[in-house]
């Protein structure tokens, strides 16, 4: 049977936070179930393989075309059974999973236990070079299918066994009490045989088991999704489909919304925040979300990976006036960060207000002193790299640089380095081409403190883009994952977060709300706790 998990604490806190703020808007008319809405979007970095997508734009599509064993409630974030009929364990290390009957992929193939096992084996394999392979790292046999060095010596994970058409077992290398609650993440989605039989064709037009079908995709232009009429789930689409239109500037998307050329924008530009209420009235939504914005560092560059460089990182953090930036640029739709997680977790879920202490306070004199003690900025200046196509990043990066320059009495100390598109920005990061700090916002995959720490800071973790490594941190995370007592597990994760703080592994900037604006055609618009529109519930008139 399923035991008490860390997630239950996080979900309670999140439910309260979202209930206070409100999750949706626009009424609840009947709508036209055949009508198609248009929404702003950005090209994903990688092909839409579930185990190869670890960024927001691709994740939006996967959320529409796939359903996994679990699904995170669009209002509370709670991990609820979706295709899982039951997940049983007696020791938090060996799990027996039963898949619900009656589910198929949109091409008619039946969803079975084998659909999950094949997908997970594919995702874990070193040969397939999947970005999310790391999420399978706790399954026994991962070190054979995805060794740290050399070639893989096995094709499948020894910890996965199909025991019936709808049942399979999972054996982990250690206790991991919250493992079932991670299974709503897209990396764990099932795959049809068509994925393996004609992979190139599948990538061009993905086939899933969610409420939408991919009709067409032209990179740089648009992805068209349409409702799957035979979808067997109880969360059927309330509209006829969604046209995701690619924008390289969210100001243009907002202008198109006002002009009636676009129905939904889920990233209201900072420059429009002062006008959005007048422009849209009650067709605007701003709600708490599990998102934090940070500056990461290239620890693979020796200049940033020394004991002296730690003082420089700390000094840079103290040179940033977070309060002024969140007030003036973001119109108080962001909150200065004081730890490395999110307030939506709540205190019992691991959020520690004030953990960063004075290192996250604006203290220009001390900032200048620390940077000087650390030998000064590497190369005499610092360049912040960011993608310029979405998120109003140009405005805040310029503001951060101005704050640093003022603190150091040097107008050339910090400069901004915009990269044209998110995909190009991500490619530069994964190719280890960063020479200074870079934007590293994090949107939670699931509502656990573990997800704010392990994927980002654990050695060789999937989203550890700066390649920071610390044995003390890794050991604390391992111990926390094995702990079945919720309070003890959270305490260990918090100790691990203190190691992140003491080393300034990344600079926390601010906690982010989700925002959306929509046209008069739409109703029942809301954002889930991950700041993603709940597309299937949107109604179109």
N, C-alpha and C positions, 0 to 999 in steps of 0.2 A: 504494500500500500504506500501511497504517497505520504511523505513525512512533512512536518513543518519546515518551511524554507525561509531564507533571507528575504525572498521576494515579497512575502506577505507584509513585512514591515514597510517596504518601499511603496507598495501599492496603497496602503492606508494613507500614508502621507501624501501621495500623489493625488488620491481621490479628493482629499480635503482641499488641496491647492487648486485643483481644476474646478471643483464645485464652487469655490469662492470667486473664481474669475469668470466662469462660464465658458463652455466649449463651443457653442455654435451660434448660428444666427440666421436670419432671413426667413423665418416662419417655416411652415411645413405643409404647403399646398400639395395637391395630388401630383401635379406635374405631368409631363408627356414622357412616357416610358421609352419612346422611340427617338426622342430628341437628343442631339449630340451637343456637348458643351466643349468650349475651347479653353485651354489653360496654358500658362507660361511654363517653360521647361528649359533645360540645358542638356546638351548631348552628354551621355554617360562616358566615362573614361574607357571602359572595357565592354566587350560583348556581354549580353545580358544572361550569362550563365550564373545561376544562384551562388555558386561558390567562388565566383570571380568578381562580384560586385560589392564593393565596400564603401560606396559614396552615395550621396543623397539622391542625385538625379536618376541613376540606374535603380536605386532602391525603390523609388516611387513606382516604377513600372513593375518591378518584381512583386510589390505589394498588390498590384492589380491583377496580375496573371497567374499568381501562385497562391496556394494555401498549404500550410505545413501541419505538423502534428499539433502545434499550439498556435494560437493567435492572440496578440496583445489587444485587450479591450480598447476600442477607439476612444473611450472616455476616461477610464481609470488606469489603463496600462497593464492591468492584471493579465498574467499568462493563463489563458483558458484553453481547454481542450478543443481542437478543431478536427483534424483527422485522427487524433488519438482517441480511441475508445477507452483505453486505460494505460497508465504507465506505472508499473509495480516495481518496488524494490524493498529489500529487507535490510540492506547494509549501505545504501547510498553509493555503491560501487558497481553492482550488477543490476541491470534493469531489463524487465520484460515489457515490450511495447506491443500493444494490439491496435491495429489500424481499423478504423470504421469501415463497414461494408457499404457498397453503393456509390463509391467515388470513382470517377473516371477522369482522364485527361480530355481536353477538348477535341482530340482526334479519335476519341472512342476507346482508347486503351484503358484498361482497368488500373486503378492505383492500388498497388499491393505492397507488402512488406519489402519485396525485392526492389520496388521503385525507389524506396528510401535507401536501402543498403547499396544499390548500384550508384546512386547519386553521391552518397557519402564517400564511398571508395574512390569515385572519380575526383571529388573535391580534395581528398587527402593526398592523392598521388603526386609525387614530385614531378613526374613527367608532364603532367597537365598544367603545372605552373599557375595554380589558382591562388588569387589574392587571399581568399578566406580559408586556405588549407589549415591554418593555425587553429581554427575552431574545432577541428577534429583531433587536436593534439592530445586530449586526455583519453582517447579510445585506445585500447591495447593494440599494439602492432604499428602505431604511427611511426615509430622510429625506424621500422623496416620499409614502409611505403614512402616516407618523407624524411630520410636521414639528414642530419645537419651537414654532413660531408659525404661525398661519393655518390654512387648510383643506388637507387632503391633496390632492395633485395626481395620484395614481395609486391604483388599487384593488389592485394586486398588487405583490409584491416582484420587482424586475427580476432579482435574484440567484437566483430559484427557477425552474427549468425542468423540466417533465415530459418525459422522453425515451423513455418506454416504459411499459407497464402497471405494471411493477415497478421502474422506475428513474427517478431524478431527480437533477439537479445543483444544487449550492449554491455560489454565489460570494459570498465575504465581502469586506468593504471593506478588510481587512488580514489578515495572517497571524494565525491563532488556533489554535495547535497542539493545544490541549485541547478544541477544539470537539466532536469526536465523543463525548468523555466527558461532555459536558453533556446529551446527547440522551436520557438516562434520566429527565430532569426532566419532570414532568407537563405543563408548558407545550408540550412538543414532541409530545404524543400525537396520533394520527390522529383524524379525525372522520368519521362517516358522512354521506351525503347527507341523511339524515333530520334532522340537526342544522340544516341550512340550509333545507330544504323546509318544516319546521314547527318553528321554533325554540322557540316557547312550549311546545309539547307535549314537546319534547326536554328542556327545562329542568325541567319538572314530573316527568319520568321519564327520566333520562339513559340513553342507549344507548351502550355501549362495546364493547371487545373483550377484556376481562379475564375472570378466572375467576368473577366474581360479576355478578349482575343486580340492578338496583334494583327491588324489588317495590313498595314504597310508602314515602312520607315524609310525616310530619306534623311541621311545624316546632314546636320546643319539646317534642316528645314522643319520637319514634322514627323511625329509618330502618331498614327491613327489607331486607336483601340476601339473595339466594338463589343457590346454586351454579348455574352455567351448565353443563348436562350436555354440551353440544357444544363446549366450550372446546377449541381446538386446541393449546394450549401444553402444555409438559411440567411445569408447576407447577400442576396442577389442585388444586382445593380438596379437603381431606381431611375436610370436614364438609358439612352440608347448607345452611349459611348463617350469617349473623350479624345479630342484632338490635342495632343501635346505639341505646342508650337515652340520652336527653339528661338530664344532671345539671347543675344550677347550683351545686352544692356537692359537691366530691369527698369530703368527710367522709360525706355521705349515701350516696354510691356505695360507699364502703368498708363502711359499716354494712350496706348491702344485700348486699354480697358475703358478709359473715360470717353474715348471716341466711339465706343460700341463695336470695336473690332476684335475684342477679346472678352471672354466671360469670367476668367478667374486668374488672379495673381496671388501667389502664395509667398511673395517676398517683396513687400512694399518698400521701395527705396527710401533711404534715410532722408533724402532731400524733400520727400513728399509727406513725411510724417506730420509736419505742422499743418498740412492742408487736407489730410485724408478724411478727417471727420466732416469737414465742410463739403468735400467732393463726393463722399459716399454715404454719409449718415450711418444708418444701422447696417449697411452692407460692408462693414469693416469689422475685423476681428483681431484682437490681440490677447493672447493667452500664454500662461506659463508653459514652458517646454523643457525637456531634458537636453538642453543645449548649452555648451560653454565654448567661448572663444578664447584661444590661447595663441601664444607665439612659441613655436618649436625651434629647436636648434639642430644644426648638423653636427652631431657628435662624432661622425666619421671624419670630420675636419679637425685635425689635432689642435688648431688654434682655439676651438671652442670646447675642447675636452681635457682641460687641465684644472688643477686645483685653483690656480689664479683666475682662470676663465669663469669659475663658479662665482667669484666675487663680481666679475663683470656682468654676469647674468642677473645676479641679485641687484646690482646697481641699476641696470636697465629697467628692472621691474619697479624700483622705487622712483625712477625718473618719469613714470607715466602717470598722468593725472586722470585716473579712471572716472572719477566723479564728474569732472568737467566735460569729458568726452561723451559720457552716457547722457548727460543733461542736454548738451548743446547739439550734438549730432544726432543722437538717437531719441531725443525728446522723452527721456526717461522710460523708453521701452526696453532698455537693458539695465542691468544692475551690476555695479562693480563686484567682481569676483573676489572672494576672500578664502576660497579653497579650490580644489581641482575637480569637484563633482557638480552637483546641481541641487538647489533648494527643493526641487520636487521630490527628492528622496526623503526629505524630513530628517530630523535628528536621529530617530530610531533606525532609519534606513542608511545612515552613515554620513549625512551632510554635516559638516563642521564649520559653522559660521565663525569666521575669524581665525581659522587655522593658519593662514598665511602670515598673520600678524603684521608687523611693521614693514615686512618685505613687499607687501602689496599696498602700502600707503604711499602717498605722494610726498616724498621727502627729498627735494632736489639737492640740498647740501650733502646729505648722507649718500645720495646716489653718486654724486660726483666723486666723493671721497672713496667709495668702494671701487668704482671703476678705475681710479688712479692706483689704488692698492693692488688691483688685479693686473696692472701693467698697461692699462688703457684698452681702448677698443682694438680688436685685431685688425691690422692694416690701417689703423687710424680713423676708421669710420665703420658704421654699421648700415647694412642695406636690408630692408624688409621686403620680401617677395610675396606677392599675392596675386590672385586671379582678378582681373578687372571687369569680368562680364556680369557678375551677379553680386548681390549682398551689400552694395554700397561700401565695398572694402576700400576703394580709393580714398573716400572721405576720412574714414577712421584711421587708415594707415598714415595719411598725411598729418592727421591730428596727433597721432602717437609720435611721429618723427618731430613735429614742432615741439611737443612736450619734452622730448629727450634733448633736442637742440637747446631749448631754453634752460633746462637743468644743467647742461654741460657748458653753457655760454659759448656754444660753437654752432653756427647755423648750418655747417656742413657735416656735423657728426652723424646724422641719420638721413638717409634718403630712401625713397620708395621705388620699388622695382616691379611694375605691373606686368603680368603675363596675360595675353589676350583672352584666352579661354580657360575654363576650368579644366578641360581635358588636357590641354597643353601644360597647365600648371601642375596637375597631378603626375603627368609623365616626367616632368623635370624632377619632381620629388622622388618618385620611385627609381629614377635613374641616378639618384644621389648627386644632383647637380647644384644643390643649395650651398651657398658660401656664407650665409648669415641667417638670421632668424626669418621664419616664414609663417604665414597664416596657417593655423591648424585647428580650426573649429571642430568640435566633436558633438555629434548628435547620437544619443544613446541608442544602442541596438535593443536593449531590454532594460527594465528599470531596476538595476542592481548596482550597488557601489562598485562591485567587481568590474562592471562594464566600463566604468569611467577610469579605471586604473590599469587592469591587465592588458587589454588590447593596445594601449597607448605607451606603456612604460615597461612592460615585461620584456626581458631579453628576446630579441627576434620576433616579437609579437606582430600580428598582421598589420596593425596600424601604427607601429612604432617607427614613424617615418624618419625620426632623427637618429635612430639606432642607439639610443641611450641604454646603458646596461648597468645594473647594480645588483650584486648577489644578495644583499640584505633585503632589498625590495622583493626580489624573486622568491626568497625563502618565506617571507611573511605572506605573500600571496598564495603560495603552495599550502601553507598551514591553514590559511583562512578557507580555502576551497575544500579542505578535508574536514573542517569543523561542522558538525551537525547542529550545534547550539547557535541559534541566530545571533544572540547578543555577543557571544565570543567571536563568531566569525566577523561580525561588523567591526568589533574592536581591533582585530588583527588587520583588516583592510585599512582601518584608520591609522594604525601604526605604519603600514606600508606607505600611506599617503604622506605621513610625516617625513619619510625618507625622500619622497619626491620634493617636498618643500625644502628640506635641508640642503638638497643639491640643486634646487631650482631647475629641475629637469625640463620644465616648460614654464613660461610666464602666463599665469591666469589673468585674463583681461576682464571679461564680464559674462554674466549669465544672460541668456537670450530668450526672449519671448517669441512665440510663433505669431506671424501676422498674415492676414489674407484680406483681399478686397474682391468684390464680385459684381457682376452686372445685374440688372433688374430681371433678367431671365431666370436667375438661379434662386433657389431656396434650400433650406436644410443644409447649409454649408457649415462645416466645422473642421477643426484641426485635431488630430490625435495628439497624444502626449509627446510624440516624436516630431511635431510641427509639420506633419504631412497631411494634406487634405484627405478627408475620408470620401474619396471619389464615388464609391458605390452608393453612398447615401444622398448624394446631391440630386436635387430634382430640378428639371428644366421646364419652363413654361413656354 
